[in-house]
Structure formats: structure tokens, C-alpha cells
Amino acid sequence: MRDKYFHTAIFKSSIHTRTVPDKWSIAESIYHCYLLLKLTRITSAYYLPMARFYMKLRRPQIKRYIDNMENIYRGKTMKAPFILKPRMKREYTLEELRDLLEEETEKMKSCVDSLTKEQCYWIRYPDPVPDYPNVVQVVKLLRIHEEHHYMVVMEREIENKEETF
């Protein structure tokens, strides 16, 4: 997915310019995706070991392997919480932003790597907005979120170019 967007002319243009004053630039949107991925990974690093321990105590039987994840970003947009608002200390290049995402993705992979299939489906995150997703659903939600932001900035950039002509 990242290859698809990062190789477009729009993502190679002026990524730090806000085409709409009160909306994030391409760089800010990418950085926001990085922040969510990092926050999820850090939370998971603490939450998953506790959840695994709790699961061992309960010895639950997995009844259903639910892995579908609805796109909760369709429709009315949500305001990002302050912790996920992009406050970049400098202007990153597109390659640097991509590297941040890739590094964080690898860290997230290693965070969930040791989980069994049953643990991935049984352990649920305490997040009511996406209806308490399991580990598989959280990973899918991270991808949906990232693609949502890429599509939004692409649409905004295309729309802005059409208006200037």
C-alpha cells in the first residue's frame, strides 16, 4: 500500500504545504499515521504480556476467529486526540517519513510475533470506538487508518489542483 501512494507525483510534490489552511499537509498526515502506529506499539508492548498472562489463567476456548474489520473512518471524520496531532520538530523528507513508518511497523511485528493464533483472536484491546478489536483487527485497523489518510490527502491535492485551473 505504501508503495502505491509514496510513488505518486502528489506524494513527491511539496509535502509540507497545506493546500487547505486548516487541514494537515501530506507530511503531517504521514507523521500522524506514524504516531498512531507508535502509540499502538508502545501500548501493545505493555498490554499484550498482561493479556497473555490473563489468558493463561483463564484458559479460554476460542469460539470464533473474527478477523474482519470495518472501516470506522468512513463518513464523518473524527478529531485526532492531542497525543496524535503531528507536531514535527523539523521538515522530514518523504524518505525519512517512510523510514519512520517502516521501522515502527517492524517493531509492531516483533511485538505481536510471539503471540499464538488463539492469543491474536482472544486478546482484545480496551478501545470502544472500534468495538474492542482483537490483535488481528487492530493490525487491520492500523492499515485502514493509514490508507484512509493517504486517500484523503490525495483527494484533497487533486481537488485543489482542479480548483486552481
N, C-alpha and C positions, 0 to 999 in steps of 0.2 A: 504494500500500500504506500509506504513512504517513497519508494522509487517512483511510483506513478505521479505523485504530487511534486516531489523535490526536483524532478527533471523537467517540469513545465516552465514555460517562459515567465509566467506570473511569479513563481517562486524564485526565479533567478533575477527578478527585477529589483526595484528598490523596496526591500523587505521591511525597512524601518519607517517607511512613510505611511501615515494613516490616511487612507483615501476618504474615510468618513471621520470627522473630528472626534466623535465620542465612541468610536469603535476601535478595537485593537488592530495594530498593524499585523502583517504576516509574522514577523519575528516575535511579537508579543503573544500571538496565538500559539505559535510553536512552543514558546517558553512556558506558557500556561499548561500545555499538554505535558511538558517535561515535569512541571511542578506537581501535577496530579499523579503522574506515574511515580515520582519520587516519594510523595506523601503516602501513596498506597503501598509502596515497597517498604518504607520505614515502619508503617503501621503493621504490615504483614510480618515483618521480622520479629516483632514483639507478640503479636496476636496469634499467629499460627502455632508456635510452640505450646502456648497455653491451651489453645483449642485442641491440639493433638493429644495433650495430656488428659484433658477433659473427655475426649472421645474414647481414650483407652479405659478410663474409669467407668464410663457408661456402657461400653461395648455395644454400640447400637447396630442394628441391622439396617442396611441401606434399602429403602423400599423402592425408590425411583432415582434414576440417574438423570436429573434435569440439567440440561445444558443450553437450552435456548435462552436468549437474552433479547428482550425487546429494546428497541431504540428509544430510550427515555428522553432523548434530546430532540425528538421530532416535536413540532408545534411550538408552543410558547417557550422562549428561551428563559433560562434561569440566570440570576446574578451569581457570579463567582464569589465564594467566600473570600474574605480578605487574605487568607493564607495562600490562596491560589491565584491572586492577582499578580500579573507579571510586573515586577519592579526590577528591571535589569540594570545592573550596575554599569554596564557598557554595551556597546553595539556589537553583538556577536555576528559572525558571518554565518551564512546558511550552513556551511560545512560544520562549524562549531556547534550550532544548534542540533544538527543531525547527530553529531557525535554524542552530545549530551543525552539525547533520546536513546541512542543505541546502547550506550553504557548503562543507562538506567534500566533498559529492557533486559539486558544481560543479568543485571543484579536481581531484577524481579524474577527472572527464570530460575536463578540459583536459589532464590528464596522459596520457591514452590517445588523445586526439583525433587526434594526428599519426600514429598507427600505421596501417599498411595492413591490409587484411583478412588477408593472409598473415602479417604480423607478429603480429596478435592471436591467430592459431591456432598459430603456430610457437613463439613465446616462452612458456616455461614457468617458473613460479615454483618456487624450490627448497624447496617445502613438502611433506614426505612424508605428512602427515596427510590432506590431500585428494587424494593421489596426483599430486603435481606438476602442478597445474592450469595451463592456458594463460590468457591475459589474459581471454578471454571467460568462461571458467569461474570465474575469480577474481571478476569483477564479479557473476556469478550467485550465487556463494558469499556475497558480502557481503550481497546481498538475502536469501538464505535464512537467514543468521545473524541479521539484523535481525528478520525475521518470526518466527523461532524464539523470540527473546527476548520479542517482543510477545505471542505466543501463550501463552508460559509465564506471564507476569505477568497476563494476562487470566484464564487458568485458575485461577491462584492466588488472585486477587482474588475471582472468582466463588465458588470453593470456600470461601474464608474467610467470605464473606457468608452462605453457606448454613449454615455451622457456627454462626454467631452467632445464628441464628433458632431 
